[in-house]
Amino acid sequence: MQQEEQKMRLAEDLQADVEVIYTSIDQNYQHQRFAPGQLAKLQRGLELAGNK
């Protein structure tokens, strides 16, 4: 049981880190110019991961 809780916390921390990186890319880089649509794909993945 404790191991499962650790895994859940690790997954939540990882998702939070990815969301910080996503926000940074969205605000600070010209992602639409160099990789159009790729950040939107990442956002959909984050939404799916958050729903589980």
Buried (B, 14 or more C-beta within 10 A) or exposed (E): EEEEEEEEEEEEEEBEEBBEEBEEBEEEEEBEEEEEEEBEEBEEEBEEEEEE
